[in-house]
């Protein structure tokens, strides 16, 4: 099969990091035309007296360097600290209908919002509005709802602990627990699965543990793009000889080799450090099969060792003292046949046993995982199988070992900790009741999928979004957009324009807020906020840049304004709290005692770690023991049809969630485009296709169970070293293929990583422009 050249695609042979990263940083700064402003900001990123990078939730080292940021962190900072502005004059001459035709990249690239805005139906434009008038309109609309449960209150993980705490307090006093949240779309399977397994919904490791481990397993994540500062940690582990085993459907350069821009010798000599000692490309949806295969190997080797009078491979003493359910797990694993494991995983028994042998020989193992594990129809069970594997050898609750879920947004974990949850527990309700004197609602509210379904069905009529780009982030693009247009009220608190703002409700407002980099001054002077990283470290963040507009307000201040306008008999002194964020932290401590001495401890450089009971082998489960939990069978998702392939959505290297920084994906060799589908050459040939052909992708199975066709058309096939039977395309372009009903029933997480599809030659005519335009707009 002779392949066509694909414009905008050429395989990338370089390492992660290196000169390519430095060049990308330079281009990001120059592209936003505020080099002096951005350079000042970069010197403050992740520093004790600076601000927390909005780019990811990887923790800060104890000893920070002068440049404690990565390439994608620099992109995030330059994107926020840009000199570009979107002023009322822009909206006066640009109708929403015309803005809709711009790409998502172009929309956010216009710059920072400067004024509160309200949509005018007569002119089809957003027009400036005063803050007080905006709050009055929002409050009146919320009070007019027949039932508080007819409103949805979305939260982006970018929000600080202080903003999130006030937000959940306002919403609960308003009378609902409808908290669709970005967690629902990424690590909700962790938040549901780990408490059942370990009694704690957070990772058990700290950054120090990576200095003491003797094996690391990386499953279903891409640190080079999604948490690049992790590469420095993996680099140090590799240099001291720690085996790093990767299980991923496609190669990710950041997991293969890395040149650290902070090490001059590597840069000058163009040397790189090998990251993965073993890299297995399993099929999409094959994780449980591999994990059960590894457990099967451990049980066999354990029996052999014990029969020979040797120490067991399984830690029976730990299991006896700390766990329940081991016998049932053994029965399930032993009943699982190797031929089924090989078929489902796409790996051979020898490959799985090789990985298991590395695990068995190591005494202290860390397993890191990302959304390649959680975003499946059975994502909760996937997480629990990782916990099972670690529990079998006592790799929870000891130095150098544990489970490490890799969060995305820099405070998505913290938002959860301070009350952004649709399922409040008794302790949260009692803390609010005691501190503020009102009765919070106890019924479970809506997660993200449930919220959009409720909006689609007309049961919810208002949406307030504290950040984010909810409509674009959600699955089922056509259904979601149509649902959002039926709202009575849509309020977006944001720094930049995005497509969700252009989905117009009866009443639509955009409220511009300060960014993480900017100075936040309140009644008592400059304020700091706090965030929690992936490893439960809480630290302060204080911006120093002059705000992009005098009309910008902080997220806590905006929540205060909405609360005062909505709750005429509020029990909360909102003005007092927002005047001094120390008082917000005092109240967080009252509601959540885990934050004891909050203000004192957060002022220590580097902050403090919240207690994670499982890290201490204290199991907060009903029987006070860690639980071995069974995943029936091997299917993480719906079985495929005969001619189906399994598609996963992925992020490009110029992307952070729905924010597109640029149209390149350097490590995968893509330049200037996003309209590509990565496929194994054998899967192309089996369909009479070759690289460069234009193809149409049709959803199958559960995603068309409602009888609606879901498809993307006219994309370009790229032959790639991906597992056979697996295909990949960018997010959010692929969201159009995923029905809202395709999600994990236990956690509500959409199945973004496992979409059964049928791929055929495109029926669209050839594109004379070679499709090199920015085709990622979801319209």
N, C-alpha and C positions, 0 to 999 in steps of 0.2 A: 504494500500500500504506500504510494508516494503521497506525502503530505504537502499541502499548500503552505506557503508562508502566511502567517497571520499578522497583519499590521498591528503594531502595538504589543507584540509578544515575542520575547527572546529569552530563553532560559537564563537564569541568573546563577553565576558560578561563585560569587564572592561569599564571604562570611556575613553573619549578622553583625551589626555594629560597624566598626571601622570607619574608613573615610566616607563611605556611603552615608553613614549616619550623620557625620559632621556636615557633609554637603546638604543633607536634607534639613538640618537645623538652620543652616545659613539661608536656604531658600525659603523656609517657613518664616523667618524673621523679615527678610526683605520683601516677601510677598504681602505682608500686612502693613508695610510702610510706617512702622513705628519702632525702628531699630533701637533707638535710645531707651524708649519706654520699656520695650520687651527685654532688653538686655539687663536693665535694672531689676526687672521682675525675676529673671532667671537666677540672679544672684541670691534671691530670697526663697527660692523653691526648696521645700523640705529642710529648711534651716530652723534652729531652735527659736529664733526671733523673726521668722518669716511665715510664709503661708504654705499650706499643704497642697501639693500638686493635685489638680483636679483630674489627672490622667489615669490613675489606677490606685489600687488599695494595697500595693506592696509596702511592707513596713520600712521605716527608716533605720539605717544602722546606728549603733550607739555613737560611733565616731563618724560624723559627717564630713565630707570633703567640701571644697569650695564650690564644686559643681555637682550637686546631688540631684541630678535630673537626667532623663534619658531623651532619646530622639523624639518619641511620641509625647513625652511630657513637655518638651519645648514647643511642639506643635500646639498642644492644648493651651499653653500659656500665651503664645503668639496669637492664637485664634481669639482669645479673650481680651488680650491687651492691645488689640489692633487699633490703628488710627482711623479706620473706616467707621462712618456713622450713618445710621438710617434715621433721618430727621423727618418731622411732619411734612416738609416740602416734598420729600420723596413720595410719601403716600398720597399727597394731593394730586400728583400727576401719574400715579400708577394704580390702576384698578386691580382689585383682587383677582378678577378673571384673567388679567394679563400676567400677574405675578404667578398664578397657578401654572402657567406654561414654562416657567423657569425651572431649572433643575434644582434638586435639593442642595447640591454643592453651591450653586450660584446664590440661592436664597440666603443661606447662612453666611456666605462670603461677602454679602453686602455690608456687613459691619454691625456695630452695636446699636441697639435700640436706645433712644434718648428720652422719649416722653411716654406717659400713659396714653393709650389709644382706645378708641371705641369705634366699632364698625357702623358705618352709615349705609343703610340698604339703598337709599335713593341714588347715591353717587357711586356705590360699589367701591368705597374707599374707607380706609381707617383714618380717623381724624383725632387730633389731640383732645384730651379731656383732663381736667384737674383731678388731683388725687382724691379730694373729699367727694367730688361728684362721682368718681368711679366707685368709691366704696359705697356710697349711697345706693347706686344702681345695683351693685352686687348684693348688698344686704337686703334690699327690697325684693329682689328676685328669689333669693334663698328663702326668705320668710314667706313668700307667696306659695311655696311648694306645699301641697296637701300633707306630705309626710317627709320627715328628714331623710328617710331611706331612699328618696327619689333623687338624691344628690350623690355624686361620686367625687372623691377627693384624692387625686393622684399625687404621688411623691416621687421625684427623681432622687437617686442616691447621691447626687451632688449637694443636696441640702445639708447644712450643718446640724449637729445635735441640738443646738439651741432653736433653730428654725423648725426642725422636725418635732421637737417636744411641744412647742407652742402650737404647731399645726394640729397635732393629734389631740391636744387639749381643747382647742377651739372646736374641732369636728365632733368630739365626744360631748362637749357641752351643747352643741347644736343638736345632737341626738342620734348619731349614726356611727357605725363601725365600717362604713364603706371606704376602705383604704386600698384601692388598686395601687400597686407599687412596682417599681422596676425590679425588685427582688422576685416578684411573681414570674418574671420573664427570664430569670437567670438561675439563681441558686435557691429557689424555694424548695426544691427537692432536698437540698441540704438542710434547710431550716425545719423541714418536716421529718426527714429520714434520720438524721443524727440524734435528735432527742429520743426517738424510739430505740435506737441502738445504744447510745452512750449516755443519754440523759442531758446532753448539752448540744445546742444547735450550731456550735462554732467549731472551728479547727482547734486542735489540741496542741499544736506546735508553736514555738516562737522562732525568731530569726536565729537565736543562739543554737537551737537544735540542729540547724544545718551545719554547724561547725563540729558536731559530735556524731552525726549519723555515719553509718558505713554502707548505706545503699539508699538510692532515691529512685522512686518510680513516678514517672510523669504520664498521666493518662488523660487524653482528650482535652489538651489545652495547647496554646501557642504563645509562649512568653515573649518571643521576639516582637510581636505586635501588640499584645494585650496587656502585658505587664513586663516591659523590657528590663526594668531594674532587677528583676529576678535573675537575669542572665549573669550578673556579677556574682550572685550567690552560687549559682550552678557552676560557674567558672572556677570559683575557689574550691568547691567540692571536687570537681574533676581534677584539678591540679594536685590535690592530695590523694588521688587514686580511688575516689569513691565511684563505684559503678552506678551509672545513671541509665535506667531502662525506660524506653519510651514506647508507648502503645498509642498509635494515632493512625487514622486512615490515610493521611497524606503527609509527605515530608514537610517539616517546618524548619526553615533555616536556623532559627534561633535555638532549636533543639539539636542541631547538628554541629555547628561550630560558631565561635564568637570571637571577635576581636574587640577588646575593650578600649574605647576612646580615652579612658583615663589612665592607660598604661602606655607611655611613650614608646617603649621598646617594641611592643606588639604593633603599634601604628607605623613606626619607621620601617620595620622589617616586613610588614604585611603578614605577620604571623597570626595564626588564630588558635584558639583552644578548642579541642574536641569536647563537645558536651555529652552527647549520647554515646555510651559504650555499646549499647544494643538498641536498635530501632526496628520495631516490628509494625508493619502497616496492616492492621486488622481491618476487617470490613466494618462499615458503619453499622452500629447495632450489635457488634460482636463482643462488647466489653464483658458482659455477664458470662458469656461462654469462656473467655480467657480466664476470668477470675475463678470460675468454678473449676476449670482445668488446673489452675495453680493450686487450688485447695485440694483437689483430687491427688495431685502429686505429693503434697505435704502429708496427706494421710497415709499414702502408700509408704513413703520414706520413713514416716514415724513408726509405722508397724514394723518395718524392717529393722530399724535401729533398736527398738525395744526388744525384739526377738533375739537380737545379738547381744543384749545386755548393755547397749550403749544409751546415752541420753537421748530422749525423744526429740524429734524435730518440732512437734507441737508442744507448746508450753502448758502442760497439764496442770501444774501447780497454780499458774495464773488463772487458768480456766476454772479450776475448782473453787478458787477463792473469790473470783470476781464476776463470774458470768452465769447466764442461764441459756438453755436452748441448744447446747452443743450437740447433744445426741441427735436431735432432729436435723441439724445441719449436716451432720455426718451421713445420715441416711439419705438425704436429698442429693448430696454430692456423689456418694457412691452409686446412686441409681442413675446418674447422668453418664451417658455413654460417650466414649471418646470420638466416635465417628460423628455424633451430633455436635460435639464441641468444635471439631475441625471444620465441619460444614458451615456452622453458624459464624465462626470467628474468621475464617479465611486463613488461619495459621495452621501449621502442622503440630502434631503432638510433640515432636522434638523441639520445636520453637517454644511452645508454651512451657514445656518442662525445663528448658534452658533458663527461661525467665524465672520460673519457680525455684530453680536451683540457686540462682543469685539471691533470691529472697531468703531461702532456707539457710544459706551460709552466713548471712548478715545477722548481726545481733541487734542492730538499731536501724530501723527502716522508716523512712518518711514516704508516704504516698501523697502526691499532689494531683489534683484533678480540677478540670474546668467544666465548661458547659457542654463539652462532648460527652460528659457523663449525665448531666442533669436534664438537658433539653430533649428528653425522650418520653414516650408514652408511659414508660415504667422507670422514670428517672429516680424516683424515691428508692426503689428496690436496687437500682444500680449503686447509689451511694451506700446503701446498707451492705452490699457485697464487698465493697472496699473495706468497710468497718470490720466485716467478718474476717477478711484476710489478715488484717492487722491484729485483731483479737486472738487469732489462732496462735500467734507467737508472742503475745504480750506486748505488742508494739504500740500500745496506748498508755500514756501516763508515765513515761520514763524519758530521761534525757536522750536526745538524739533520735527520737522516734515519735510517730504520730500521724494524724490525718490532717491534710492541708488543702481545704477548699480554696480556690483562687478567686476571690471576689473581683468585680470589675470597677464600678464607681468607687470613688475614694471614701465615701461614707455610707455606702449601702448597708453595711453591717451595723453602723452606729444608728442609723435611722430606725432599724428594727429594735435595737436595744432600748431606745427611748420612747417606744410606743407606737411606731408606725406598723400596725398589724391589724388585719381584719378579724383576727381571732384573739381578743384580749383574754388574759387569764385572770383568775380571782385576785392575785396579788396586785396587778396593774389597776384593776377597778377599785380595790380597797385603798391603794395609794392615792388615787385621784379623789376618792370620797373623803379621806381624812384630810388631805391637804387643801382642798378647795370647797368642800361642802356641797357638791352637787352629785347626783346619782348618774353615773355614766351608763350608757346602754350595754347590755351584756350579750345580746344576740350577735352571732357571727355575721360580719358584713361581706362585701364583695371583694374578691381579688380581681386582677386585671381582666382575665377572661370573663368572669362572671359580670363584671362592670359593663364591658362592651356588649355582652348578650342582653343585659338589662336595658341598656340604651337602645339597642336594636329593637327590642320588644316594646319599647315605650314605657317601661317601668321606672326608668331613671331619666330625668329631664334636665339635669344640671351637671356640669363638670367644672371643677376647679383644679388646675394642674400646677403644682409647685415644681416648675421646671419640666424638662423632658420634651419629647416629641411623640406623644403617646400613640396617635393614630398611625404614624408611620412605623413605629416599633412593633405594633401588634400584628398578629397573623391576619389572614383573610382580608387583604387590602380593600377590595371592592366592598365587601360587607361592612367593614369597619368605617370606611369613609362615609358610606351611605347612612349608617347609624348615627354618626356624629352630626350629620347635617340635620337630624331631627331634634336636636337639643333645644331647649328654651334658653339656656345660659351656658356659655363657654368662657372661662377665665383662664388665661395663660400667664404665669409669672415666669419671665424669661430674660435672658441677656441678648439673644439674637432672634431674628425671624426664622421660622421654619414652617414646613408644610401644614402641620396641625393647626397653625394660626389662620390658615386660609380656608379651613373647613368651617363655614360660617353657620352659627346657630341663630336663633331669633335675636339674641343679644350676645355679642362677642366683644371681649375686652382683652387687651394685652397690657400687662403691668411690668415695666422694665425694672430689673433689680441689679444690685451690685454683683460683681463677680468676685471670685476668691482672691484675686490679686489686688483688689481695691480697698482703700481706706474706708472703714465703717465708723462714723462718728455719731454718737447718740448723746443724750442729755448729760451724761457724766464723762464724755470724752471718747477717745478712740476705743473700739471694742475688739476683742478677740473672740473667735468661735472655737469649737472643738470638733474633732472627727475621730472615728475609730477605724483602724486598718484591718486587714484580713486576719491578723493575729491578735486581735483584741487589745491592741495598744491604743490608748486615748491620748491625744496631744493637742496643743493649741495651734491655731492658724490665724494669722493677722496680716491682712493686706496692707500695702503701703502706697499704692499708686493713687493719684488723683482720679476720682470717678470719671467715667467716660462722659457723663452729663450731670449737671447740677440737679436734674430731675430724678435721678436714680435713687432708689431706697433699698434698704437691706430686706432680706426675706423675713426676719423677725418683725421688722417694722410694718411690712405689708400684711403679714398675718394679723398683727395687732389691729390694723385699720379695718380689715374685713370682719374681724371678730367684734369690734366695737359697733360696727354698722349693722351686724346681723343679730347680735344678742343684746336686746335692750336691758335685760335684767341679769347680765353676766355676773358670776361670782368671782371672776378673775380680774385683778388689777393689771390690765394689759399695759397701760402706760408706764407704770412703775417697773414692770419686768423688762420692758424693751429699753427703758432709760439706762439700764445697767445690766449687762449680760451675766455678771456675777450672780445676780439675783435669780436669773433663770437657772443657772447651775445649782444654786442652793435648792431650788424647787425640784430639779431633777433628782437630786440626792434624797429629798423627802419622799418622792414617789418611788424611786428605785434605790434602795439602800446599798446596792452593789457599787454605787458611785460615792461611797463615804469619803469625806474630806475632799470633795471634788475640786473646789477652787484651790486648795492647798496643793494637792497632788499634781494637778495639771500645770502648775507653774514651775514644776521641776523640769529642766531641759529633757526633752524626749518623752515627757508625760509618764503614764502609768499603764499597767496591764489590768484589765478587768478579770476577775476570777472566772476561769473556765473549770468547772468542777471535775470534768473528765480528765483534765490534765493532771489532776491529783489522785486519780483513780477513786473519785467519789462519784457514784453513779446515781443521778437524780431520775431514776426510773421507778415504776411502782414497787418493784421488789428490791430496789437499791442494788441492782446488779446490771452489768452490761449485758445486752441481749444479742445472741446470734439469731438473725432473722432470715427467713428463707425467701428466695425469689423462685417461684414455681417455673420450671422449664428454663429455656434460654432466650426467649423472645423479649427483647427490650421494646419492641414495636410490633406493629401489625405485620404478619407474614407477607412476603412479596408475591405478586403474580408471576407467571412463567417468564414474561418478557420485561418485567419491571426492573428498575434499578433503584437503589436507595440514595436519595439526595440529602446532602447536608448544606446548611447555609454557613458562610464564613465571613469574617471581616477582612478587608484589605489592610495593607500596612499604612495607608493614608486615611485611616478611618478610626473613629471611636464611637461605638454603638451606631446611632443614626447620623452622627456628625461626620461629614466627608471633608477631610482636610485637603485632599487632592485626588487626582484620577490615576494615581500610580499604585502598584502593588509590587514594590521593588523585589522582594525576596521570591516572589513567584514569577517574576519576569514580565509583568504586565505594565504597560505604559499608556496613559491617556485614554483609558477606557475601562468600563466595568461590565460590559455586555458579553461576558464569556462564561462558558461552562467547562469545568475541568473534568476530563473523562480518561479512563484507561484506554489505550489504543485497541485492546482486544474488544472492549465494549463498543467502540466506534465501528470496528470492522464487522462485528456481528450484526450491525444494523445498516451495513452498506454505506457507512459514513467515513469521513477522514478529517483530519485536522484542517481547520479553516472553513469547513462547511457551516452554513447557517442552519440552525436546528430549532424545533419547537419542543417545548417541554410541557407534558400534561400530567397533572396530579391523578393518582389512582387511589383505590381503596377507601379508607375512612374519609379522605379529603374530598371525595365526590359522592359520599353516601347520601347527601341531600339532593342528588340529581343535578347539581350545578357544575358546569365545567370550570375548572381552574387551570389556567395555562399561562405561560410566558412564551412569546414568539420572537423569532428572528435573532436569537443569540448565536454566538460563534463558538464552535467546538474547539477546544484546545486539548491536545494529547498531553497527559500529565502522569506523573508517577504516583497515582492514587491506587488504593486497593481495588482489585477487579470487582465489579458489581456495585461500586460506589461512585458517585458523582458529587461535584461541589459547585456552588454558585454563590455570589455575594448576597449578603443581607444589607438592606431590606428588600432588594429586588425579588428574592425568593419567597417573601412573605405572601405574595399573591397566590402561591400554590397550596397554602396551609389553611385548612378550615379552622374556625374558632373551636370547633368540637374536637380537634386533634390535640389533646393535651393529657398530661399525667393526671389521672382522676384523684390521686391522693394529694398532690401538691398544687395542681392547677397550672403547672409549667407547660407552656406550649411546646410541641414537638418540632422545634426548629431544626434539630439535628437529624431528623429521620423522616424524610418525606418520600413515600413510594411514588415513582414517576415512570412515565413512558416517554421515550425520546425518539423523534422521527425527523426526517429532513424537513426543513421549513417550507411552508407554502407561500411565504412572503417573497416578493421579488428581490433580486440582488440590490444591495445598497451602494450606490455609486460613491458615497462618501466613506466607504469601508467601515462604517459604524464607529469611527474614531471620535465621535462626539460624546459628551457626557450623558450617557443613556441611563443613568441610574435613577432618574426622577421617577417616583412612584405616582403615576397620575391616573 
